[in-house]
Amino acid sequence: AITTLGRGGSDLTATVLGAALQLPEVQVWKDVDGVLTSDPRLVPHTRPVTELTFEEATELAYFGAQVACLVPGQGLQGW
Protein backbone atom coordinates (compact mmCIF):
# COMPACT_ATOMS: atom_id res chain seq x y z
CA ALA A 1 0.00 0.00 0.00
CA ILE A 2 1.09 3.54 -0.73
CA THR A 3 0.38 6.37 1.67
CA THR A 4 0.90 10.01 0.83
CA LEU A 5 1.68 12.56 3.50
CA GLY A 6 -0.65 15.19 2.11
CA ARG A 7 -0.21 18.94 2.16
CA GLY A 8 2.57 19.90 4.57
CA GLY A 9 3.88 16.34 4.69
CA SER A 10 7.38 17.37 3.66
CA ASP A 11 7.53 19.81 6.59
CA LEU A 12 6.54 17.03 8.97
CA THR A 13 9.07 14.65 7.43
CA ALA A 14 11.84 17.25 7.75
CA THR A 15 11.13 17.87 11.43
CA VAL A 16 10.83 14.17 12.24
CA LEU A 17 14.14 13.45 10.47
CA GLY A 18 15.75 16.42 12.24
CA ALA A 19 14.64 15.06 15.61
CA ALA A 20 15.74 11.51 14.73
CA LEU A 21 19.17 12.78 13.65
CA GLN A 22 19.38 15.00 16.76
CA LEU A 23 20.03 18.08 14.65
CA PRO A 24 20.31 21.40 16.51
CA GLU A 25 17.72 22.97 14.18
CA VAL A 26 15.56 22.38 11.13
CA GLN A 27 14.77 25.30 8.84
CA VAL A 28 11.62 25.17 6.72
CA TRP A 29 11.29 28.13 4.36
CA LYS A 30 7.76 29.16 3.42
CA ASP A 31 6.27 31.58 0.91
CA VAL A 32 4.83 33.92 3.55
CA ASP A 33 6.48 36.72 5.49
CA GLY A 34 6.63 35.19 8.97
CA VAL A 35 3.69 34.32 11.20
CA LEU A 36 0.55 36.31 10.46
CA THR A 37 -2.51 37.15 12.58
CA SER A 38 -4.76 35.31 10.11
CA ASP A 39 -4.90 33.84 6.62
CA PRO A 40 -4.36 36.77 4.21
CA ARG A 41 -6.44 34.97 1.58
CA LEU A 42 -9.43 35.20 3.93
CA VAL A 43 -8.79 38.35 5.99
CA PRO A 44 -7.71 41.49 4.09
CA HIS A 45 -6.01 43.36 6.98
CA THR A 46 -3.68 40.63 8.24
CA ARG A 47 -0.69 41.78 10.32
CA PRO A 48 2.62 40.06 11.16
CA VAL A 49 3.18 38.61 14.64
CA THR A 50 6.54 39.94 15.86
CA GLU A 51 7.00 37.57 18.81
CA LEU A 52 5.46 34.20 19.62
CA THR A 53 6.25 31.96 22.60
CA PHE A 54 6.43 28.20 22.38
CA GLU A 55 3.26 27.93 24.49
CA GLU A 56 1.36 30.33 22.21
CA ALA A 57 2.49 28.47 19.08
CA THR A 58 1.51 25.14 20.64
CA GLU A 59 -1.97 26.45 21.45
CA LEU A 60 -2.39 27.87 17.95
CA ALA A 61 -1.31 24.54 16.42
CA TYR A 62 -3.72 22.66 18.69
CA PHE A 63 -6.58 24.70 17.27
CA GLY A 64 -5.47 24.12 13.67
CA ALA A 65 -3.19 27.06 12.86
CA GLN A 66 -0.33 26.39 10.47
CA VAL A 67 2.55 27.59 12.66
CA ALA A 68 6.23 26.79 12.89
CA CYS A 69 7.56 23.82 14.82
CA LEU A 70 9.45 25.24 17.76
CA VAL A 71 11.96 24.07 20.31
CA PRO A 72 10.54 24.36 23.85
CA GLY A 73 11.89 27.39 25.69
CA GLN A 74 13.22 29.15 22.61
CA GLY A 75 10.09 30.71 21.12
CA LEU A 76 10.01 32.38 17.72
CA GLN A 77 11.32 35.82 16.92
CA GLY A 78 9.57 37.48 13.97
CA TRP A 79 11.55 39.38 11.36
Contacts in CASP RR format, 6 or more apart in sequence:
PFRMAT RR
TARGET T0000
AUTHOR 0000-0000-0000
METHOD contacts of the structure
MODEL  1
AITTLGRGGSDLTATVLGAALQLPEVQVWKDVDGVLTSDPRLVPHTRPVT
ELTFEEATELAYFGAQVACLVPGQGLQGW
5 12 0 8 1.000
5 13 0 8 1.000
11 28 0 8 1.000
11 69 0 8 1.000
14 26 0 8 1.000
14 28 0 8 1.000
15 26 0 8 1.000
15 28 0 8 1.000
15 69 0 8 1.000
17 26 0 8 1.000
18 26 0 8 1.000
25 71 0 8 1.000
26 69 0 8 1.000
28 68 0 8 1.000
28 69 0 8 1.000
32 40 0 8 1.000
33 48 0 8 1.000
34 48 0 8 1.000
34 49 0 8 1.000
34 78 0 8 1.000
34 79 0 8 1.000
35 48 0 8 1.000
35 49 0 8 1.000
35 52 0 8 1.000
35 67 0 8 1.000
35 68 0 8 1.000
35 76 0 8 1.000
35 78 0 8 1.000
36 46 0 8 1.000
36 47 0 8 1.000
36 48 0 8 1.000
36 49 0 8 1.000
37 43 0 8 1.000
37 46 0 8 1.000
37 47 0 8 1.000
37 48 0 8 1.000
37 49 0 8 1.000
38 46 0 8 1.000
39 46 0 8 1.000
40 46 0 8 1.000
48 78 0 8 1.000
49 78 0 8 1.000
50 77 0 8 1.000
50 78 0 8 1.000
51 76 0 8 1.000
51 77 0 8 1.000
51 78 0 8 1.000
52 60 0 8 1.000
52 67 0 8 1.000
52 75 0 8 1.000
52 76 0 8 1.000
52 78 0 8 1.000
53 73 0 8 1.000
53 75 0 8 1.000
53 76 0 8 1.000
54 70 0 8 1.000
54 71 0 8 1.000
54 72 0 8 1.000
54 73 0 8 1.000
54 74 0 8 1.000
54 75 0 8 1.000
54 76 0 8 1.000
57 67 0 8 1.000
57 68 0 8 1.000
57 70 0 8 1.000
57 75 0 8 1.000
57 76 0 8 1.000
58 70 0 8 1.000
60 67 0 8 1.000
61 67 0 8 1.000
68 76 0 8 1.000
70 76 0 8 1.000
END
